[in-house]
Amino acid sequence: MAFDKKKYDAAFTREKYDTVSIRLPKGRGSELKEYAQLHDKSMRDLILEALWKSYRLDLKSPVEIKE
């Protein structure tokens, strides 16, 4: 069977990352995206930075999971 990069990437993402989604009022998502672009950031980085500044939550670094 040939290597399937899409499947590999999807499995890697499921294993290594959590997905969090938010609902915003209509038009606010594009406003957030525009604001992030103006500051040369992705929406993800903008949100992570806001969480750090407001709550000192460092969600950029991985967490050690102890079994």
Backbone as CSV, one residue per row, in Angstrom:
resi,resn,N_x,N_y,N_z,CA_x,CA_y,CA_z,C_x,C_y,C_z
1,MET,0.848,-1.186,0.000,0.000,0.000,0.000,0.893,1.249,0.000
2,ALA,0.526,2.237,-0.773,1.306,3.470,-0.888,1.093,4.355,0.339
3,PHE,2.086,5.152,0.623,2.017,6.099,1.746,0.983,7.169,1.439
4,ASP,0.063,7.396,2.372,-0.988,8.395,2.197,-0.712,9.561,3.150
5,LYS,-0.141,10.632,2.612,0.261,11.774,3.441,-0.930,12.420,4.138
6,LYS,-2.074,12.512,3.455,-3.265,13.113,4.077,-3.689,12.344,5.320
7,LYS,-3.718,11.027,5.209,-4.097,10.196,6.356,-3.074,10.324,7.470
8,TYR,-1.809,10.324,7.094,-0.743,10.464,8.083,-0.877,11.794,8.823
9,ASP,-1.057,12.887,8.076,-1.182,14.213,8.694,-2.401,14.291,9.609
10,ALA,-3.524,13.719,9.178,-4.742,13.740,9.988,-4.534,12.952,11.284
11,ALA,-3.909,11.802,11.193,-3.655,10.985,12.382,-2.692,11.695,13.327
12,PHE,-1.662,12.311,12.782,-0.693,13.048,13.593,-1.391,14.191,14.330
13,THR,-2.225,14.931,13.630,-2.937,16.059,14.228,-3.866,15.577,15.338
14,ARG,-4.606,14.498,15.099,-5.506,13.945,16.128,-4.728,13.531,17.371
15,GLU,-3.537,12.965,17.163,-2.744,12.457,18.277,-2.055,13.575,19.061
16,LYS,-1.602,14.611,18.387,-0.757,15.619,19.021,-1.463,16.918,19.415
17,TYR,-2.656,17.159,18.897,-3.320,18.447,19.126,-4.760,18.262,19.587
18,ASP,-5.218,19.193,20.414,-6.633,19.301,20.747,-7.231,20.359,19.833
19,THR,-8.485,20.182,19.490,-9.178,21.163,18.665,-10.211,21.867,19.528
20,VAL,-10.188,23.184,19.486,-11.142,24.000,20.226,-11.800,24.931,19.224
21,SER,-13.118,24.992,19.258,-13.795,25.917,18.345,-14.651,26.874,19.161
22,ILE,-14.839,28.056,18.618,-15.678,29.059,19.272,-16.689,29.580,18.266
23,ARG,-17.804,30.029,18.765,-18.826,30.645,17.912,-18.832,32.133,18.216
24,LEU,-18.782,32.902,17.157,-18.793,34.358,17.276,-20.001,34.910,16.538
25,PRO,-20.481,36.078,16.933,-21.563,36.703,16.167,-21.116,36.926,14.717
26,LYS,-22.074,36.882,13.796,-21.782,37.087,12.373,-20.911,38.326,12.172
27,GLY,-19.890,38.156,11.347,-19.012,39.269,11.006,-17.829,39.427,11.941
28,ARG,-17.929,38.889,13.159,-16.846,39.063,14.124,-15.648,38.172,13.795
29,GLY,-15.896,37.015,13.181,-14.795,36.135,12.800,-13.899,36.786,11.762
30,SER,-14.516,37.422,10.776,-13.710,38.099,9.749,-13.008,39.322,10.345
31,GLU,-13.645,39.949,11.317,-13.030,41.089,12.004,-11.785,40.627,12.782
32,LEU,-11.911,39.493,13.455,-10.784,38.929,14.201,-9.649,38.548,13.248
33,LYS,-10.014,37.933,12.133,-9.012,37.529,11.136,-8.283,38.753,10.572
34,GLU,-9.039,39.801,10.264,-8.456,41.033,9.733,-7.507,41.666,10.754
35,TYR,-7.920,41.685,12.022,-7.086,42.256,13.084,-5.778,41.471,13.203
36,ALA,-5.882,40.143,13.149,-4.688,39.301,13.231,-3.746,39.578,12.061
37,GLN,-4.297,39.695,10.862,-3.474,39.962,9.682,-2.781,41.316,9.776
38,LEU,-3.477,42.312,10.307,-2.880,43.640,10.477,-1.672,43.604,11.413
39,HIS,-1.676,42.637,12.320,-0.587,42.515,13.286,0.353,41.352,12.941
40,ASP,0.285,40.915,11.690,1.146,39.832,11.187,1.098,38.590,12.076
41,LYS,-0.101,38.192,12.478,-0.292,37.007,13.301,-1.385,36.138,12.689
42,SER,-1.351,34.878,13.059,-2.473,34.013,12.704,-3.544,34.220,13.773
43,MET,-4.760,33.793,13.480,-5.822,33.891,14.487,-5.453,33.055,15.706
44,ARG,-4.867,31.911,15.484,-4.435,31.038,16.579,-3.447,31.762,17.486
45,ASP,-2.424,32.375,16.885,-1.424,33.074,17.687,-2.011,34.280,18.410
46,LEU,-2.923,34.972,17.769,-3.572,36.121,18.395,-4.348,35.675,19.644
47,ILE,-5.082,34.583,19.527,-5.861,34.070,20.654,-4.948,33.559,21.765
48,LEU,-3.901,32.823,21.394,-2.964,32.326,22.404,-2.283,33.472,23.139
49,GLU,-1.936,34.521,22.416,-1.306,35.687,23.034,-2.277,36.376,23.996
50,ALA,-3.535,36.477,23.597,-4.542,37.103,24.459,-4.746,36.287,25.742
51,LEU,-4.764,34.958,25.611,-4.903,34.106,26.792,-3.702,34.252,27.717
52,TRP,-2.521,34.404,27.142,-1.319,34.592,27.952,-1.377,35.939,28.682
53,LYS,-1.707,36.999,27.943,-1.733,38.328,28.551,-2.824,38.459,29.620
54,SER,-3.973,37.847,29.388,-5.092,37.989,30.324,-5.006,37.035,31.514
55,TYR,-4.571,35.800,31.257,-4.654,34.767,32.299,-3.333,34.065,32.592
56,ARG,-2.262,34.474,31.922,-0.958,33.831,32.064,-1.022,32.333,31.730
57,LEU,-1.889,32.003,30.763,-1.988,30.628,30.273,-1.041,30.464,29.099
58,ASP,-0.018,29.641,29.263,0.928,29.375,28.182,0.487,28.112,27.468
59,LEU,-0.306,28.274,26.438,-0.815,27.108,25.707,0.010,26.789,24.470
60,LYS,1.115,27.501,24.269,1.960,27.215,23.106,2.872,26.029,23.351
61,SER,3.275,25.822,24.604,4.179,24.703,24.865,3.397,23.438,25.207
62,PRO,3.942,22.303,24.789,3.248,21.041,25.064,3.238,20.742,26.564
63,VAL,2.261,19.979,26.980,2.124,19.574,28.376,2.656,18.162,28.509
64,GLU,3.394,17.920,29.569,3.862,16.568,29.845,2.703,15.751,30.391
65,ILE,2.360,14.691,29.718,1.269,13.828,30.177,1.889,12.631,30.877
66,LYS,1.585,12.482,32.162,2.138,11.374,32.931,1.100,10.262,33.016
67,GLU,1.539,9.080,32.686,0.619,7.938,32.701,0.782,7.143,33.964
